């Protein structure tokens, strides 16, 4: 009986941990999935050497509320902004022709990172259901700080916020529910 109880607890723990992980994919996979089932795309543009990027993974993306929300409302893309992945976006091929696989630390910036407006790491980028570019959000954000961006784009509320004053009001009235 004790072994059965421990086994059940282990299964529950493993399934709970798995349920909290973001289902990351490549940009090409997200674009393909989007054609079958329209859904917004959330891109985490990171680099291997970026400290705040690693903090984002550990503290924000590992958060249960963040992971559940992203998995439900977005195709989540993990994109190395200095990597060598080939991205096919809007009938154009984006590469990193100056990528050096032998280089440690900083590398050349990927063409797709530049096209998304990424000029700092980390940067999270939002796309609509038709792969249309919405906005980059730069820097490390806690789960509570990321929540407003995840929700304004997922719910299409961003379409109602057209001025700095409207954005300020939206932020003041926003009631977050994510816990840290």
C-alpha positions as a Markdown table, in Angstrom:
| # | Residue | x | y | z |
|---|---|---|---|---|
| 1 | Unk | 0.0 | 0.0 | 0.0 |
| 2 | Unk | 2.8 | 2.4 | 0.9 |
| 3 | Unk | 4.6 | 1.7 | -2.4 |
| 4 | Unk | 1.3 | 2.3 | -4.3 |
| 5 | Unk | 0.8 | 5.6 | -2.5 |
| 6 | Unk | 4.4 | 6.7 | -3.2 |
| 7 | Unk | 4.0 | 5.7 | -6.9 |
| 8 | Unk | 0.8 | 7.7 | -7.2 |
| 9 | Unk | 2.4 | 10.7 | -5.6 |
| 10 | Unk | 5.3 | 10.4 | -8.0 |
| 11 | Unk | 3.0 | 10.2 | -11.0 |
| 12 | Unk | 1.0 | 13.2 | -9.8 |
| 13 | Unk | 4.2 | 15.2 | -9.2 |
| 14 | Unk | 5.6 | 14.4 | -12.7 |
| 15 | Unk | 2.3 | 15.3 | -14.4 |
| 16 | Unk | 2.1 | 18.5 | -12.4 |
| 17 | Unk | 5.6 | 19.5 | -13.4 |
| 18 | Unk | 5.0 | 18.6 | -17.0 |
| 19 | Unk | 1.7 | 20.6 | -17.1 |
| 20 | Unk | 3.7 | 23.7 | -16.0 |
| 21 | Unk | 6.1 | 23.6 | -18.9 |
| 22 | Unk | 5.7 | 25.8 | -21.9 |
| 23 | Unk | 5.4 | 23.8 | -25.1 |
| 24 | Unk | 8.2 | 25.5 | -27.1 |
| 25 | Unk | 8.6 | 25.1 | -30.9 |
| 26 | Unk | 10.5 | 26.7 | -33.7 |
| 27 | Unk | 9.1 | 29.6 | -35.7 |
| 28 | Unk | 8.7 | 27.4 | -38.7 |
| 29 | Unk | 6.7 | 24.9 | -36.7 |
| 30 | Unk | 4.5 | 27.7 | -35.2 |
| 31 | Unk | 3.8 | 29.1 | -38.6 |
| 32 | Unk | 2.8 | 25.7 | -39.9 |
| 33 | Unk | 0.6 | 25.0 | -36.9 |
| 34 | Unk | -1.0 | 28.4 | -37.3 |
| 35 | Unk | -2.1 | 27.6 | -40.8 |
| 36 | Unk | -4.0 | 24.5 | -39.5 |
| 37 | Unk | -5.3 | 26.2 | -36.3 |
| 38 | Unk | -5.1 | 30.0 | -36.1 |
| 39 | Unk | -3.5 | 31.1 | -32.8 |
| 40 | Unk | -1.3 | 34.0 | -31.9 |
| 41 | Unk | 2.5 | 33.4 | -31.7 |
| 42 | Unk | 4.7 | 34.4 | -28.7 |
| 43 | Unk | 8.4 | 34.5 | -29.4 |
| 44 | Unk | 11.2 | 34.4 | -26.8 |
| 45 | Unk | 14.2 | 35.9 | -28.6 |
| 46 | Unk | 17.2 | 35.0 | -26.5 |
| 47 | Unk | 20.9 | 34.3 | -26.7 |
| 48 | Unk | 22.9 | 31.6 | -25.0 |
| 49 | Unk | 25.2 | 34.1 | -23.2 |
| 50 | Unk | 22.4 | 36.4 | -21.9 |
| 51 | Unk | 22.0 | 36.3 | -18.1 |
| 52 | Unk | 18.5 | 37.9 | -18.0 |
| 53 | Unk | 17.4 | 35.4 | -20.7 |
| 54 | Unk | 18.3 | 32.6 | -18.3 |
| 55 | Unk | 16.5 | 34.3 | -15.4 |
| 56 | Unk | 13.4 | 34.6 | -17.7 |
| 57 | Unk | 13.5 | 30.8 | -18.3 |
| 58 | Unk | 14.0 | 30.0 | -14.6 |
| 59 | Unk | 11.7 | 32.6 | -12.9 |
| 60 | Unk | 9.1 | 33.6 | -15.5 |
| 61 | Unk | 8.6 | 30.8 | -18.0 |
| 62 | Unk | 8.7 | 28.2 | -15.3 |
| 63 | Unk | 5.8 | 29.9 | -13.5 |
| 64 | Unk | 2.7 | 27.8 | -13.6 |
| 65 | Unk | 0.3 | 30.7 | -14.5 |
| 66 | Unk | 2.6 | 31.9 | -17.3 |
| 67 | Unk | 3.1 | 28.5 | -18.8 |
| 68 | Unk | -0.6 | 27.6 | -18.7 |
| 69 | Unk | -1.6 | 31.0 | -20.2 |
| 70 | Unk | 1.0 | 30.8 | -23.0 |
| 71 | Unk | 0.2 | 27.2 | -23.9 |
| 72 | Unk | -3.5 | 28.0 | -24.0 |
| 73 | Unk | -3.4 | 31.2 | -26.0 |
| 74 | Unk | -0.2 | 31.1 | -28.1 |
| 75 | Unk | 2.2 | 29.0 | -30.1 |
| 76 | Unk | 5.3 | 29.5 | -28.1 |
| 77 | Unk | 8.6 | 29.9 | -30.0 |
| 78 | Unk | 12.0 | 29.8 | -28.5 |
| 79 | Unk | 14.3 | 31.6 | -30.9 |
| 80 | Unk | 18.1 | 32.0 | -30.6 |
| 81 | Unk | 18.6 | 35.5 | -31.9 |
| 82 | Unk | 22.2 | 34.7 | -32.6 |
| 83 | Unk | 21.7 | 31.1 | -33.8 |
| 84 | Unk | 21.7 | 29.5 | -37.3 |
| 85 | Unk | 18.1 | 28.4 | -37.7 |
| 86 | Unk | 16.6 | 29.1 | -41.1 |
| 87 | Unk | 13.2 | 30.8 | -40.8 |
| 88 | Unk | 10.7 | 31.0 | -43.7 |
| 89 | Unk | 8.4 | 33.9 | -42.9 |
| 90 | Unk | 6.0 | 35.7 | -45.3 |
| 91 | Unk | 7.7 | 34.2 | -48.4 |
| 92 | Unk | 11.1 | 35.3 | -47.3 |
| 93 | Unk | 14.0 | 33.2 | -46.0 |
| 94 | Unk | 15.8 | 34.6 | -42.9 |
| 95 | Unk | 19.2 | 33.2 | -42.0 |
| 96 | Unk | 22.3 | 34.2 | -40.1 |
| 97 | Unk | 25.0 | 34.2 | -42.8 |
| 98 | Unk | 27.7 | 35.4 | -40.4 |
| 99 | Unk | 27.0 | 32.8 | -37.7 |
| 100 | Unk | 30.2 | 31.1 | -36.5 |
| 101 | Unk | 29.6 | 27.7 | -34.9 |
| 102 | Unk | 33.1 | 27.8 | -33.2 |
| 103 | Unk | 32.4 | 31.1 | -31.5 |
| 104 | Unk | 31.8 | 31.1 | -27.8 |
| 105 | Unk | 29.6 | 33.8 | -26.3 |
| 106 | Unk | 28.3 | 36.6 | -28.6 |
| 107 | Unk | 27.7 | 35.7 | -32.2 |
| 108 | Unk | 26.3 | 37.4 | -35.3 |
| 109 | Unk | 22.7 | 38.6 | -35.1 |
| 110 | Unk | 20.1 | 36.6 | -37.0 |
| 111 | Unk | 18.3 | 38.4 | -39.9 |
| 112 | Unk | 14.9 | 37.3 | -38.4 |
| 113 | Unk | 15.9 | 38.9 | -35.0 |
| 114 | Unk | 16.5 | 42.2 | -36.8 |
| 115 | Unk | 13.2 | 41.9 | -38.8 |
| 116 | Unk | 11.4 | 41.5 | -35.4 |
| 117 | Unk | 13.0 | 44.6 | -34.0 |
| 118 | Unk | 15.2 | 42.7 | -31.5 |
| 119 | Unk | 18.1 | 44.9 | -30.4 |
| 120 | Unk | 18.3 | 43.8 | -26.8 |
| 121 | Unk | 18.1 | 40.5 | -25.0 |
| 122 | Unk | 15.7 | 39.1 | -23.9 |
| 123 | Unk | 13.0 | 40.4 | -26.2 |
| 124 | Unk | 9.6 | 38.8 | -26.4 |
| 125 | Unk | 7.7 | 39.3 | -29.7 |
| 126 | Unk | 4.0 | 38.9 | -30.4 |
| 127 | Unk | 2.4 | 38.0 | -33.7 |
| 128 | Unk | -1.3 | 37.8 | -34.5 |
| 129 | Unk | -3.2 | 34.7 | -35.8 |
| 130 | Unk | -2.1 | 35.4 | -39.4 |
| 131 | Unk | 1.6 | 35.8 | -38.5 |
| 132 | Unk | 1.3 | 39.5 | -38.6 |
| 133 | Unk | 3.9 | 41.3 | -36.4 |
| 134 | Unk | 2.3 | 43.0 | -33.4 |
| 135 | Unk | 5.0 | 44.2 | -31.0 |
| 136 | Unk | 8.3 | 43.4 | -29.3 |
| 137 | Unk | 8.6 | 43.7 | -25.5 |
| 138 | Unk | 12.1 | 44.1 | -24.3 |
| 139 | Unk | 13.8 | 43.0 | -21.2 |
| 140 | Unk | 13.4 | 40.7 | -18.2 |
| 141 | Unk | 9.9 | 40.6 | -16.9 |
| 142 | Unk | 8.6 | 38.8 | -13.8 |
| 143 | Unk | 5.4 | 36.7 | -14.2 |
| 144 | Unk | 3.3 | 39.6 | -12.9 |
| 145 | Unk | 4.9 | 42.1 | -15.3 |
| 146 | Unk | 4.6 | 39.8 | -18.3 |
| 147 | Unk | 0.9 | 39.1 | -17.6 |
| 148 | Unk | -0.4 | 42.4 | -18.9 |
| 149 | Unk | 1.3 | 41.9 | -22.3 |
| 150 | Unk | 0.2 | 38.3 | -22.6 |
| 151 | Unk | -3.4 | 39.2 | -21.9 |
| 152 | Unk | -3.6 | 42.5 | -23.9 |
| 153 | Unk | -2.5 | 40.7 | -27.1 |
| 154 | Unk | -4.3 | 37.4 | -26.5 |
| 155 | Unk | -7.7 | 39.2 | -25.9 |
| 156 | Unk | -7.2 | 41.7 | -28.7 |
| 157 | Unk | -7.5 | 44.6 | -26.2 |
| 158 | Unk | -4.4 | 46.1 | -27.8 |
| 159 | Unk | -6.6 | 47.2 | -30.7 |
| 160 | Unk | -8.5 | 49.6 | -28.3 |
| 161 | Unk | -5.3 | 51.1 | -26.9 |
| 162 | Unk | -4.1 | 53.7 | -29.4 |
| 163 | Unk | -2.4 | 56.4 | -27.3 |
| 164 | Unk | 0.0 | 56.7 | -24.4 |
| 165 | Unk | -2.8 | 57.9 | -22.2 |
| 166 | Unk | -5.0 | 54.9 | -23.1 |
| 167 | Unk | -2.1 | 52.6 | -22.4 |
| 168 | Unk | -1.4 | 54.3 | -19.0 |
| 169 | Unk | -5.1 | 54.0 | -18.1 |
| 170 | Unk | -5.1 | 50.3 | -19.2 |
| 171 | Unk | -2.2 | 49.6 | -17.0 |
| 172 | Unk | -3.8 | 51.4 | -14.0 |
| 173 | Unk | -7.0 | 49.4 | -14.4 |
| 174 | Unk | -5.4 | 46.0 | -15.1 |
| 175 | Unk | -6.0 | 43.4 | -12.4 |
| 176 | Unk | -3.4 | 40.7 | -12.6 |
| 177 | Unk | -4.0 | 37.2 | -11.4 |
| 178 | Unk | -0.6 | 35.5 | -11.9 |
| 179 | Unk | 1.2 | 34.6 | -8.7 |
| 180 | Unk | 5.0 | 34.4 | -8.4 |
